[in-house]
C-alpha cells in the first residue's frame, strides 16, 4: 500500500467526486516521487544521449529527454508501487527510451519524416 503524505488530498481524490483519470491519484499522494522521477529521468536521458554521441542541438532541444521524463514518471510512481523493483524497471525503461528514439529517428530520416 502506498504511503500517503497528504491524507486530506488523498481522501478527496478517492471520494465520490474523484477525478476520473486514474493516473492523477498517485501523483497527488507522494509529491517527492513527482519531483524525483522527472529529474532522474531527464538526467539519465541526458547521460545516455551524451554517451551515444547524439548531436548537441538535439540534446539541448530536449528531443531525448522528453519521452524519458514521461517514462520515468509512469514507471517510477504511477503504474507500480514504489520499491526497488519498480525503480529498476524505471531506470531500465528510461535508459532504453533515448536508444529507441535514436533508432526511430534514424530509420525515418531517409523518408524525410521528422521524429
Biopython code that builds the backbone (N, CA, C, O; Angstrom):
import numpy as np
from Bio.PDB.StructureBuilder import StructureBuilder

atoms = [
    (1, "UNK", "N", (0.834, -1.173, 0.000)),
    (1, "UNK", "CA", (0.000, 0.000, 0.000)),
    (1, "UNK", "C", (0.884, 1.242, 0.000)),
    (1, "UNK", "O", (1.907, 1.285, 0.684)),
    (2, "UNK", "N", (0.499, 2.215, -0.742)),
    (2, "UNK", "CA", (1.259, 3.450, -0.896)),
    (2, "UNK", "C", (1.086, 4.315, 0.353)),
    (2, "UNK", "O", (-0.023, 4.475, 0.863)),
    (3, "UNK", "N", (2.189, 4.864, 0.831)),
    (3, "UNK", "CA", (2.157, 5.756, 1.978)),
    (3, "UNK", "C", (1.671, 7.127, 1.498)),
    (3, "UNK", "O", (2.184, 7.672, 0.521)),
    (4, "UNK", "N", (0.705, 7.657, 2.181)),
    (4, "UNK", "CA", (0.102, 8.921, 1.778)),
    (4, "UNK", "C", (0.676, 10.037, 2.644)),
    (4, "UNK", "O", (0.594, 9.984, 3.871)),
    (5, "UNK", "N", (1.256, 11.049, 1.999)),
    (5, "UNK", "CA", (1.826, 12.171, 2.730)),
    (5, "UNK", "C", (0.797, 13.247, 3.016)),
    (5, "UNK", "O", (0.890, 13.944, 4.026)),
    (6, "UNK", "N", (-0.178, 13.388, 2.141)),
    (6, "UNK", "CA", (-1.225, 14.389, 2.327)),
    (6, "UNK", "C", (-2.561, 13.673, 2.425)),
    (6, "UNK", "O", (-3.222, 13.483, 1.404)),
    (7, "UNK", "N", (-2.983, 13.267, 3.628)),
    (7, "UNK", "CA", (-4.193, 12.450, 3.750)),
    (7, "UNK", "C", (-5.451, 13.156, 3.251)),
    (7, "UNK", "O", (-6.330, 12.508, 2.683)),
    (8, "UNK", "N", (-5.556, 14.477, 3.452)),
    (8, "UNK", "CA", (-6.769, 15.173, 3.001)),
    (8, "UNK", "C", (-6.887, 15.159, 1.480)),
    (8, "UNK", "O", (-7.973, 14.964, 0.936)),
    (9, "UNK", "N", (-5.765, 15.366, 0.802)),
    (9, "UNK", "CA", (-5.794, 15.362, -0.661)),
    (9, "UNK", "C", (-6.124, 13.968, -1.162)),
    (9, "UNK", "O", (-6.914, 13.814, -2.094)),
    (10, "UNK", "N", (-5.525, 12.945, -0.552)),
    (10, "UNK", "CA", (-5.797, 11.571, -0.978)),
    (10, "UNK", "C", (-7.244, 11.191, -0.683)),
    (10, "UNK", "O", (-7.866, 10.478, -1.470)),
    (11, "UNK", "N", (-7.788, 11.659, 0.444)),
    (11, "UNK", "CA", (-9.182, 11.368, 0.760)),
    (11, "UNK", "C", (-10.106, 12.028, -0.252)),
    (11, "UNK", "O", (-11.100, 11.432, -0.666)),
    (12, "UNK", "N", (-9.789, 13.243, -0.649)),
    (12, "UNK", "CA", (-10.600, 13.920, -1.658)),
    (12, "UNK", "C", (-10.484, 13.229, -3.008)),
    (12, "UNK", "O", (-11.451, 13.168, -3.767)),
    (13, "UNK", "N", (-9.303, 12.713, -3.303)),
    (13, "UNK", "CA", (-9.081, 12.066, -4.602)),
    (13, "UNK", "C", (-9.712, 10.690, -4.669)),
    (13, "UNK", "O", (-9.833, 10.130, -5.759)),
    (14, "UNK", "N", (-10.126, 10.118, -3.526)),
    (14, "UNK", "CA", (-10.723, 8.784, -3.558)),
    (14, "UNK", "C", (-12.208, 8.807, -3.266)),
    (14, "UNK", "O", (-12.840, 7.751, -3.247)),
    (15, "UNK", "N", (-12.780, 9.962, -3.040)),
    (15, "UNK", "CA", (-14.198, 10.077, -2.724)),
    (15, "UNK", "C", (-15.069, 9.963, -3.960)),
    (15, "UNK", "O", (-14.582, 9.670, -5.052)),
    (16, "UNK", "N", (-16.379, 10.200, -3.776)),
    (16, "UNK", "CA", (-17.305, 10.071, -4.906)),
    (16, "UNK", "C", (-17.089, 11.117, -5.995)),
    (16, "UNK", "O", (-17.484, 10.903, -7.142)),
    (17, "UNK", "N", (-16.469, 12.240, -5.652)),
    (17, "UNK", "CA", (-16.222, 13.270, -6.658)),
    (17, "UNK", "C", (-14.800, 13.196, -7.194)),
    (17, "UNK", "O", (-14.233, 14.204, -7.618)),
    (18, "UNK", "N", (-14.230, 12.001, -7.171)),
    (18, "UNK", "CA", (-12.837, 11.826, -7.604)),
    (18, "UNK", "C", (-12.699, 12.083, -9.099)),
    (18, "UNK", "O", (-13.639, 11.900, -9.873)),
    (19, "UNK", "N", (-11.519, 12.504, -9.474)),
    (19, "UNK", "CA", (-11.222, 12.715, -10.882)),
    (19, "UNK", "C", (-11.232, 11.362, -11.575)),
    (19, "UNK", "O", (-10.745, 10.377, -11.019)),
    (20, "UNK", "N", (-11.775, 11.304, -12.771)),
    (20, "UNK", "CA", (-11.921, 10.024, -13.446)),
    (20, "UNK", "C", (-10.609, 9.485, -14.007)),
    (20, "UNK", "O", (-10.532, 8.311, -14.369)),
    (21, "UNK", "N", (-9.591, 10.315, -14.082)),
    (21, "UNK", "CA", (-8.306, 9.850, -14.587)),
    (21, "UNK", "C", (-7.575, 9.132, -13.459)),
    (21, "UNK", "O", (-7.271, 9.738, -12.431)),
    (22, "UNK", "N", (-7.295, 7.857, -13.644)),
    (22, "UNK", "CA", (-6.697, 7.068, -12.575)),
    (22, "UNK", "C", (-5.245, 7.437, -12.315)),
    (22, "UNK", "O", (-4.728, 7.137, -11.238)),
    (23, "UNK", "N", (-4.579, 8.069, -13.249)),
    (23, "UNK", "CA", (-3.180, 8.414, -13.068)),
    (23, "UNK", "C", (-2.955, 9.621, -12.179)),
    (23, "UNK", "O", (-1.821, 9.871, -11.773)),
    (24, "UNK", "N", (-3.991, 10.374, -11.865)),
    (24, "UNK", "CA", (-3.824, 11.578, -11.055)),
    (24, "UNK", "C", (-3.663, 11.239, -9.585)),
    (24, "UNK", "O", (-2.904, 11.909, -8.885)),
    (25, "UNK", "N", (-4.340, 10.236, -9.105)),
    (25, "UNK", "CA", (-4.319, 9.920, -7.680)),
    (25, "UNK", "C", (-2.923, 9.593, -7.150)),
    (25, "UNK", "O", (-2.554, 10.136, -6.109)),
    (26, "UNK", "N", (-2.119, 8.736, -7.800)),
    (26, "UNK", "CA", (-0.773, 8.503, -7.278)),
    (26, "UNK", "C", (0.099, 9.754, -7.302)),
    (26, "UNK", "O", (0.964, 9.921, -6.443)),
    (27, "UNK", "N", (-0.119, 10.622, -8.266)),
    (27, "UNK", "CA", (0.678, 11.841, -8.333)),
    (27, "UNK", "C", (0.341, 12.784, -7.189)),
    (27, "UNK", "O", (1.198, 13.545, -6.741)),
    (28, "UNK", "N", (-0.897, 12.745, -6.713)),
    (28, "UNK", "CA", (-1.275, 13.583, -5.592)),
    (28, "UNK", "C", (-0.811, 13.016, -4.258)),
    (28, "UNK", "O", (-0.672, 13.763, -3.289)),
    (29, "UNK", "N", (-0.569, 11.714, -4.190)),
    (29, "UNK", "CA", (-0.287, 11.103, -2.901)),
    (29, "UNK", "C", (1.172, 11.202, -2.466)),
    (29, "UNK", "O", (1.439, 11.164, -1.265)),
    (30, "UNK", "N", (2.116, 11.325, -3.378)),
    (30, "UNK", "CA", (3.512, 11.401, -2.973)),
    (30, "UNK", "C", (4.254, 12.421, -3.838)),
    (30, "UNK", "O", (4.743, 12.074, -4.913)),
    (31, "UNK", "N", (4.343, 13.657, -3.390)),
    (31, "UNK", "CA", (4.969, 14.698, -4.211)),
    (31, "UNK", "C", (6.469, 14.506, -4.404)),
    (31, "UNK", "O", (7.037, 15.045, -5.354)),
    (32, "UNK", "N", (7.123, 13.747, -3.521)),
    (32, "UNK", "CA", (8.559, 13.507, -3.707)),
    (32, "UNK", "C", (8.824, 12.670, -4.950)),
    (32, "UNK", "O", (9.813, 12.885, -5.651)),
    (33, "UNK", "N", (7.930, 11.706, -5.225)),
    (33, "UNK", "CA", (8.066, 10.893, -6.430)),
    (33, "UNK", "C", (7.827, 11.763, -7.656)),
    (33, "UNK", "O", (8.519, 11.630, -8.665)),
    (34, "UNK", "N", (6.851, 12.650, -7.564)),
    (34, "UNK", "CA", (6.537, 13.533, -8.687)),
    (34, "UNK", "C", (7.707, 14.459, -8.989)),
    (34, "UNK", "O", (7.892, 14.866, -10.136)),
    (35, "UNK", "N", (8.484, 14.792, -7.993)),
    (35, "UNK", "CA", (9.648, 15.662, -8.190)),
    (35, "UNK", "C", (10.884, 14.864, -8.605)),
    (35, "UNK", "O", (11.617, 15.279, -9.502)),
    (36, "UNK", "N", (11.114, 13.738, -7.967)),
    (36, "UNK", "CA", (12.347, 12.985, -8.201)),
    (36, "UNK", "C", (12.338, 12.218, -9.524)),
    (36, "UNK", "O", (13.368, 12.138, -10.195)),
    (37, "UNK", "N", (11.205, 11.661, -9.901)),
    (37, "UNK", "CA", (11.157, 10.851, -11.122)),
    (37, "UNK", "C", (11.482, 11.661, -12.380)),
    (37, "UNK", "O", (12.295, 11.201, -13.181)),
    (38, "UNK", "N", (10.893, 12.838, -12.597)),
    (38, "UNK", "CA", (11.268, 13.590, -13.800)),
    (38, "UNK", "C", (12.718, 14.056, -13.800)),
    (38, "UNK", "O", (13.374, 14.047, -14.842)),
    (39, "UNK", "N", (13.217, 14.460, -12.648)),
    (39, "UNK", "CA", (14.609, 14.893, -12.583)),
    (39, "UNK", "C", (15.556, 13.741, -12.905)),
    (39, "UNK", "O", (16.506, 13.903, -13.670)),
    (40, "UNK", "N", (15.288, 12.582, -12.317)),
    (40, "UNK", "CA", (16.135, 11.414, -12.587)),
    (40, "UNK", "C", (15.997, 10.964, -14.038)),
    (40, "UNK", "O", (16.987, 10.592, -14.667)),
    (41, "UNK", "N", (14.778, 10.996, -14.572)),
    (41, "UNK", "CA", (14.570, 10.604, -15.964)),
    (41, "UNK", "C", (15.289, 11.515, -16.932)),
    (41, "UNK", "O", (15.884, 11.052, -17.905)),
    (42, "UNK", "N", (15.238, 12.814, -16.668)),
    (42, "UNK", "CA", (15.930, 13.767, -17.531)),
    (42, "UNK", "C", (17.442, 13.598, -17.454)),
    (42, "UNK", "O", (18.128, 13.651, -18.474)),
    (43, "UNK", "N", (17.958, 13.395, -16.255)),
    (43, "UNK", "CA", (19.400, 13.212, -16.084)),
    (43, "UNK", "C", (19.880, 11.937, -16.764)),
    (43, "UNK", "O", (20.910, 11.945, -17.437)),
    (44, "UNK", "N", (19.150, 10.853, -16.596)),
    (44, "UNK", "CA", (19.543, 9.589, -17.220)),
    (44, "UNK", "C", (19.502, 9.717, -18.741)),
    (44, "UNK", "O", (20.411, 9.247, -19.425)),
    (45, "UNK", "N", (18.455, 10.349, -19.275)),
    (45, "UNK", "CA", (18.354, 10.530, -20.724)),
    (45, "UNK", "C", (19.483, 11.406, -21.255)),
    (45, "UNK", "O", (20.029, 11.143, -22.327)),
    (46, "UNK", "N", (19.826, 12.436, -20.510)),
    (46, "UNK", "CA", (20.929, 13.308, -20.918)),
    (46, "UNK", "C", (22.231, 12.527, -20.977)),
    (46, "UNK", "O", (22.994, 12.662, -21.933)),
    (47, "UNK", "N", (22.490, 11.719, -19.970)),
    (47, "UNK", "CA", (23.724, 10.941, -19.933)),
    (47, "UNK", "C", (23.761, 9.872, -21.032)),
    (47, "UNK", "O", (24.808, 9.637, -21.635)),
    (48, "UNK", "N", (22.625, 9.231, -21.290)),
    (48, "UNK", "CA", (22.582, 8.210, -22.343)),
    (48, "UNK", "C", (22.780, 8.855, -23.709)),
    (48, "UNK", "O", (23.556, 8.350, -24.520)),
    (49, "UNK", "N", (22.091, 9.962, -23.974)),
    (49, "UNK", "CA", (22.221, 10.646, -25.265)),
    (49, "UNK", "C", (23.643, 11.161, -25.462)),
    (49, "UNK", "O", (24.209, 11.049, -26.549)),
    (50, "UNK", "N", (24.207, 11.719, -24.414)),
    (50, "UNK", "CA", (25.578, 12.224, -24.492)),
    (50, "UNK", "C", (26.550, 11.068, -24.694)),
    (50, "UNK", "O", (27.507, 11.191, -25.458)),
    (51, "UNK", "N", (26.313, 9.944, -24.014)),
    (51, "UNK", "CA", (27.182, 8.777, -24.126)),
    (51, "UNK", "C", (27.151, 8.123, -25.490)),
    (51, "UNK", "O", (28.152, 7.552, -25.922)),
    (52, "UNK", "N", (26.022, 8.194, -26.176)),
    (52, "UNK", "CA", (25.972, 7.575, -27.506)),
    (52, "UNK", "C", (26.321, 8.557, -28.614)),
    (52, "UNK", "O", (26.230, 8.217, -29.794)),
    (53, "UNK", "N", (26.718, 9.771, -28.249)),
    (53, "UNK", "CA", (27.217, 10.730, -29.219)),
    (53, "UNK", "C", (26.144, 11.448, -30.015)),
    (53, "UNK", "O", (26.343, 11.753, -31.191)),
    (54, "UNK", "N", (25.022, 11.718, -29.393)),
    (54, "UNK", "CA", (23.943, 12.428, -30.096)),
    (54, "UNK", "C", (24.349, 13.874, -30.344)),
    (54, "UNK", "O", (25.226, 14.412, -29.668)),
    (55, "UNK", "N", (23.705, 14.487, -31.314)),
    (55, "UNK", "CA", (24.003, 15.873, -31.661)),
    (55, "UNK", "C", (23.618, 16.800, -30.508)),
    (55, "UNK", "O", (22.551, 16.661, -29.911)),
    (56, "UNK", "N", (24.501, 17.741, -30.211)),
    (56, "UNK", "CA", (24.260, 18.649, -29.089)),
    (56, "UNK", "C", (22.989, 19.481, -29.248)),
    (56, "UNK", "O", (22.282, 19.672, -28.259)),
    (57, "UNK", "N", (22.658, 19.991, -30.448)),
    (57, "UNK", "CA", (21.403, 20.744, -30.562)),
    (57, "UNK", "C", (20.159, 19.899, -30.243)),
    (57, "UNK", "O", (19.189, 20.409, -29.682)),
    (58, "UNK", "N", (20.190, 18.622, -30.598)),
    (58, "UNK", "CA", (19.057, 17.742, -30.281)),
    (58, "UNK", "C", (18.953, 17.492, -28.783)),
    (58, "UNK", "O", (17.855, 17.414, -28.233)),
    (59, "UNK", "N", (20.101, 17.368, -28.130)),
    (59, "UNK", "CA", (20.089, 17.174, -26.678)),
    (59, "UNK", "C", (19.590, 18.441, -25.995)),
    (59, "UNK", "O", (18.774, 18.369, -25.076)),
    (60, "UNK", "N", (20.073, 19.595, -26.435)),
    (60, "UNK", "CA", (19.644, 20.864, -25.836)),
    (60, "UNK", "C", (18.170, 21.151, -26.077)),
    (60, "UNK", "O", (17.512, 21.773, -25.243)),
    (61, "UNK", "N", (17.651, 20.703, -27.209)),
    (61, "UNK", "CA", (16.237, 20.913, -27.524)),
    (61, "UNK", "C", (15.327, 19.997, -26.707)),
    (61, "UNK", "O", (14.115, 20.210, -26.662)),
    (62, "UNK", "N", (15.892, 18.996, -26.073)),
    (62, "UNK", "CA", (15.097, 18.090, -25.251)),
    (62, "UNK", "C", (14.508, 16.921, -26.021)),
    (62, "UNK", "O", (13.599, 16.250, -25.532)),
    (63, "UNK", "N", (15.012, 16.673, -27.213)),
    (63, "UNK", "CA", (14.465, 15.588, -28.024)),
    (63, "UNK", "C", (14.644, 14.230, -27.348)),
    (63, "UNK", "O", (13.792, 13.353, -27.493)),
    (64, "UNK", "N", (15.714, 14.051, -26.629)),
    (64, "UNK", "CA", (15.966, 12.769, -25.978)),
    (64, "UNK", "C", (15.377, 12.708, -24.576)),
    (64, "UNK", "O", (15.125, 11.616, -24.066)),
    (65, "UNK", "N", (15.157, 13.833, -23.951)),
    (65, "UNK", "CA", (14.723, 13.840, -22.561)),
    (65, "UNK", "C", (13.224, 13.819, -22.347)),
    (65, "UNK", "O", (12.760, 13.359, -21.303)),
    (66, "UNK", "N", (12.450, 14.309, -23.315)),
    (66, "UNK", "CA", (11.010, 14.455, -23.099)),
    (66, "UNK", "C", (10.338, 13.111, -22.820)),
    (66, "UNK", "O", (9.659, 12.955, -21.805)),
    (67, "UNK", "N", (10.522, 12.161, -23.699)),
    (67, "UNK", "CA", (9.890, 10.846, -23.511)),
    (67, "UNK", "C", (10.451, 10.118, -22.295)),
    (67, "UNK", "O", (9.733, 9.373, -21.628)),
    (68, "UNK", "N", (11.722, 10.328, -22.009)),
    (68, "UNK", "CA", (12.317, 9.675, -20.844)),
    (68, "UNK", "C", (11.729, 10.188, -19.540)),
    (68, "UNK", "O", (11.567, 9.425, -18.588)),
    (69, "UNK", "N", (11.413, 11.467, -19.493)),
    (69, "UNK", "CA", (10.777, 12.021, -18.301)),
    (69, "UNK", "C", (9.406, 11.391, -18.102)),
    (69, "UNK", "O", (9.050, 11.013, -16.985)),
    (70, "UNK", "N", (8.640, 11.276, -19.172)),
    (70, "UNK", "CA", (7.313, 10.672, -19.063)),
    (70, "UNK", "C", (7.395, 9.204, -18.664)),
    (70, "UNK", "O", (6.588, 8.729, -17.865)),
    (71, "UNK", "N", (8.363, 8.490, -19.214)),
    (71, "UNK", "CA", (8.542, 7.082, -18.852)),
    (71, "UNK", "C", (8.956, 6.948, -17.397)),
    (71, "UNK", "O", (8.484, 6.048, -16.703)),
    (72, "UNK", "N", (9.829, 7.825, -16.923)),
    (72, "UNK", "CA", (10.261, 7.764, -15.522)),
    (72, "UNK", "C", (9.096, 8.039, -14.576)),
    (72, "UNK", "O", (8.973, 7.385, -13.541)),
    (73, "UNK", "N", (8.250, 8.990, -14.917)),
    (73, "UNK", "CA", (7.073, 9.258, -14.077)),
    (73, "UNK", "C", (6.139, 8.060, -14.079)),
    (73, "UNK", "O", (5.653, 7.645, -13.026)),
    (74, "UNK", "N", (5.887, 7.504, -15.252)),
    (74, "UNK", "CA", (4.947, 6.393, -15.356)),
    (74, "UNK", "C", (5.446, 5.148, -14.632)),
    (74, "UNK", "O", (4.710, 4.544, -13.852)),
    (75, "UNK", "N", (6.681, 4.768, -14.885)),
    (75, "UNK", "CA", (7.213, 3.550, -14.269)),
    (75, "UNK", "C", (7.607, 3.767, -12.815)),
    (75, "UNK", "O", (7.521, 2.842, -12.008)),
    (76, "UNK", "N", (8.038, 4.973, -12.474)),
    (76, "UNK", "CA", (8.526, 5.222, -11.125)),
    (76, "UNK", "C", (7.454, 5.490, -10.093)),
    (76, "UNK", "O", (7.662, 5.217, -8.911)),
    (77, "UNK", "N", (6.308, 6.019, -10.505)),
    (77, "UNK", "CA", (5.344, 6.376, -9.481)),
    (77, "UNK", "C", (3.893, 6.153, -9.796)),
    (77, "UNK", "O", (3.060, 6.247, -8.895)),
    (78, "UNK", "N", (3.547, 5.860, -11.034)),
    (78, "UNK", "CA", (2.132, 5.754, -11.376)),
    (78, "UNK", "C", (1.699, 4.306, -11.542)),
    (78, "UNK", "O", (0.729, 3.887, -10.910)),
    (79, "UNK", "N", (2.388, 3.528, -12.372)),
    (79, "UNK", "CA", (1.943, 2.178, -12.676)),
    (79, "UNK", "C", (2.378, 1.148, -11.645)),
    (79, "UNK", "O", (1.721, 0.117, -11.502)),
    (80, "UNK", "N", (3.445, 1.392, -10.938)),
    (80, "UNK", "CA", (3.958, 0.437, -9.963)),
    (80, "UNK", "C", (4.072, 1.096, -8.596)),
    (80, "UNK", "O", (4.287, 2.304, -8.499)),
    (81, "UNK", "N", (3.927, 0.299, -7.542)),
    (81, "UNK", "CA", (4.207, 0.796, -6.198)),
    (81, "UNK", "C", (5.700, 1.044, -6.092)),
    (81, "UNK", "O", (6.499, 0.303, -6.665)),
    (82, "UNK", "N", (6.074, 2.073, -5.369)),
    (82, "UNK", "CA", (7.474, 2.463, -5.289)),
    (82, "UNK", "C", (8.254, 1.480, -4.409)),
    (82, "UNK", "O", (8.063, 1.429, -3.194)),
    (83, "UNK", "N", (9.129, 0.709, -5.039)),
    (83, "UNK", "CA", (10.038, -0.190, -4.337)),
    (83, "UNK", "C", (11.273, -0.383, -5.202)),
    (83, "UNK", "O", (11.405, 0.267, -6.239)),
    (84, "UNK", "N", (12.172, -1.257, -4.799)),
    (84, "UNK", "CA", (13.427, -1.430, -5.529)),
    (84, "UNK", "C", (13.202, -1.967, -6.948)),
    (84, "UNK", "O", (13.904, -1.574, -7.880)),
    (85, "UNK", "N", (12.242, -2.847, -7.106)),
    (85, "UNK", "CA", (11.978, -3.425, -8.420)),
    (85, "UNK", "C", (11.413, -2.360, -9.367)),
    (85, "UNK", "O", (11.818, -2.292, -10.527)),
    (86, "UNK", "N", (10.493, -1.539, -8.886)),
    (86, "UNK", "CA", (9.927, -0.506, -9.761)),
    (86, "UNK", "C", (10.969, 0.545, -10.125)),
    (86, "UNK", "O", (10.936, 1.097, -11.225)),
    (87, "UNK", "N", (11.885, 0.824, -9.216)),
    (87, "UNK", "CA", (12.967, 1.763, -9.535)),
    (87, "UNK", "C", (13.884, 1.163, -10.605)),
    (87, "UNK", "O", (14.345, 1.870, -11.501)),
    (88, "UNK", "N", (14.146, -0.141, -10.506)),
    (88, "UNK", "CA", (14.966, -0.806, -11.528)),
    (88, "UNK", "C", (14.258, -0.805, -12.883)),
    (88, "UNK", "O", (14.888, -0.560, -13.912)),
    (89, "UNK", "N", (12.945, -1.079, -12.886)),
    (89, "UNK", "CA", (12.179, -1.014, -14.133)),
    (89, "UNK", "C", (12.209, 0.390, -14.717)),
    (89, "UNK", "O", (12.409, 0.564, -15.919)),
    (90, "UNK", "N", (12.010, 1.389, -13.867)),
    (90, "UNK", "CA", (12.005, 2.773, -14.345)),
    (90, "UNK", "C", (13.371, 3.152, -14.913)),
    (90, "UNK", "O", (13.447, 3.821, -15.944)),
    (91, "UNK", "N", (14.437, 2.738, -14.259)),
    (91, "UNK", "CA", (15.780, 3.033, -14.755)),
    (91, "UNK", "C", (16.045, 2.341, -16.089)),
    (91, "UNK", "O", (16.597, 2.948, -17.007)),
    (92, "UNK", "N", (15.655, 1.078, -16.197)),
    (92, "UNK", "CA", (15.847, 0.343, -17.445)),
    (92, "UNK", "C", (15.027, 0.973, -18.579)),
    (92, "UNK", "O", (15.530, 1.135, -19.691)),
    (93, "UNK", "N", (13.795, 1.321, -18.306)),
    (93, "UNK", "CA", (12.950, 1.933, -19.338)),
    (93, "UNK", "C", (13.459, 3.315, -19.720)),
    (93, "UNK", "O", (13.392, 3.699, -20.888)),
    (94, "UNK", "N", (13.965, 4.062, -18.750)),
    (94, "UNK", "CA", (14.482, 5.395, -19.025)),
    (94, "UNK", "C", (15.778, 5.333, -19.822)),
    (94, "UNK", "O", (16.046, 6.226, -20.626)),
    (95, "UNK", "N", (16.575, 4.312, -19.618)),
    (95, "UNK", "CA", (17.788, 4.126, -20.419)),
    (95, "UNK", "C", (17.427, 3.696, -21.838)),
    (95, "UNK", "O", (18.071, 4.120, -22.798)),
    (96, "UNK", "N", (16.413, 2.865, -21.973)),
    (96, "UNK", "CA", (16.025, 2.337, -23.277)),
    (96, "UNK", "C", (15.351, 3.388, -24.161)),
    (96, "UNK", "O", (15.490, 3.341, -25.383)),
    (97, "UNK", "N", (14.631, 4.325, -23.569)),
    (97, "UNK", "CA", (13.851, 5.296, -24.336)),
    (97, "UNK", "C", (14.696, 6.150, -25.290)),
    (97, "UNK", "O", (14.319, 6.269, -26.455)),
    (98, "UNK", "N", (15.814, 6.751, -24.866)),
    (98, "UNK", "CA", (16.607, 7.512, -25.843)),
    (98, "UNK", "C", (17.203, 6.646, -26.951)),
    (98, "UNK", "O", (17.381, 7.111, -28.078)),
    (99, "UNK", "N", (17.507, 5.402, -26.635)),
    (99, "UNK", "CA", (18.033, 4.491, -27.658)),
    (99, "UNK", "C", (16.976, 4.209, -28.723)),
    (99, "UNK", "O", (17.272, 4.197, -29.918)),
    (100, "UNK", "N", (15.750, 3.984, -28.280)),
    (100, "UNK", "CA", (14.659, 3.743, -29.229)),
    (100, "UNK", "C", (14.375, 5.002, -30.037)),
    (100, "UNK", "O", (14.134, 4.922, -31.242)),
    (101, "UNK", "N", (14.403, 6.172, -29.382)),
    (101, "UNK", "CA", (14.181, 7.424, -30.103)),
    (101, "UNK", "C", (15.235, 7.619, -31.186)),
    (101, "UNK", "O", (14.905, 8.021, -32.301)),
    (102, "UNK", "N", (16.499, 7.341, -30.873)),
    (102, "UNK", "CA", (17.568, 7.499, -31.854)),
    (102, "UNK", "C", (17.387, 6.523, -33.020)),
    (102, "UNK", "O", (17.617, 6.886, -34.173)),
    (103, "UNK", "N", (16.978, 5.295, -32.724)),
    (103, "UNK", "CA", (16.777, 4.303, -33.784)),
    (103, "UNK", "C", (15.606, 4.691, -34.687)),
    (103, "UNK", "O", (15.699, 4.567, -35.909)),
    (104, "UNK", "N", (14.516, 5.157, -34.099)),
    (104, "UNK", "CA", (13.351, 5.544, -34.896)),
    (104, "UNK", "C", (13.656, 6.780, -35.734)),
    (104, "UNK", "O", (13.281, 6.842, -36.905)),
    (105, "UNK", "N", (14.333, 7.763, -35.146)),
    (105, "UNK", "CA", (14.648, 8.966, -35.924)),
    (105, "UNK", "C", (15.630, 8.652, -37.055)),
    (105, "UNK", "O", (15.538, 9.250, -38.127)),
    (106, "UNK", "N", (16.567, 7.728, -36.836)),
    (106, "UNK", "CA", (17.487, 7.331, -37.914)),
    (106, "UNK", "C", (16.761, 6.555, -39.005)),
    (106, "UNK", "O", (17.091, 6.683, -40.184)),
    (107, "UNK", "N", (15.774, 5.748, -38.618)),
    (107, "UNK", "CA", (15.019, 4.986, -39.610)),
    (107, "UNK", "C", (14.100, 5.882, -40.431)),
    (107, "UNK", "O", (13.870, 5.614, -41.610)),
    (108, "UNK", "N", (13.576, 6.934, -39.829)),
    (108, "UNK", "CA", (12.648, 7.823, -40.538)),
    (108, "UNK", "C", (13.337, 8.948, -41.298)),
    (108, "UNK", "O", (12.707, 9.614, -42.119)),
    (109, "UNK", "N", (14.609, 9.168, -41.038)),
    (109, "UNK", "CA", (15.329, 10.251, -41.699)),
    (109, "UNK", "C", (15.386, 10.132, -43.223)),
    (109, "UNK", "O", (15.191, 11.139, -43.904)),
    (110, "UNK", "N", (15.646, 8.943, -43.793)),
    (110, "UNK", "CA", (15.670, 8.843, -45.253)),
    (110, "UNK", "C", (14.311, 9.145, -45.907)),
    (110, "UNK", "O", (14.248, 9.554, -47.066)),
    (111, "UNK", "N", (13.245, 8.940, -45.157)),
    (111, "UNK", "CA", (11.914, 9.212, -45.681)),
    (111, "UNK", "C", (11.510, 10.667, -45.563)),
    (111, "UNK", "O", (10.491, 11.081, -46.117)),
    (112, "UNK", "N", (12.307, 11.446, -44.842)),
    (112, "UNK", "CA", (12.004, 12.853, -44.654)),
    (112, "UNK", "C", (10.979, 13.109, -43.571)),
    (112, "UNK", "O", (10.436, 14.211, -43.485)),
    (113, "UNK", "N", (10.698, 12.103, -42.730)),
    (113, "UNK", "CA", (9.725, 12.254, -41.662)),
    (113, "UNK", "C", (10.452, 12.665, -40.390)),
    (113, "UNK", "O", (11.363, 11.960, -39.956)),
    (114, "UNK", "N", (10.077, 13.780, -39.783)),
    (114, "UNK", "CA", (10.740, 14.151, -38.531)),
    (114, "UNK", "C", (10.307, 13.248, -37.398)),
    (114, "UNK", "O", (9.136, 12.879, -37.308)),
    (115, "UNK", "N", (11.239, 12.889, -36.531)),
    (115, "UNK", "CA", (10.904, 12.002, -35.420)),
    (115, "UNK", "C", (10.585, 12.800, -34.181)),
    (115, "UNK", "O", (10.278, 12.223, -33.137)),
]
sb = StructureBuilder()
sb.init_structure("model")
sb.init_model(0)
sb.init_chain("A")
sb.init_seg("    ")
for serial, (resi, resn, name, xyz) in enumerate(atoms, 1):
    if name == "N":
        sb.init_residue(resn, " ", resi, " ")
    sb.init_atom(name, np.array(xyz, "f"), 0.0, 1.0, " ", f" {name:<3s}", serial, name[0])
structure = sb.get_structure()
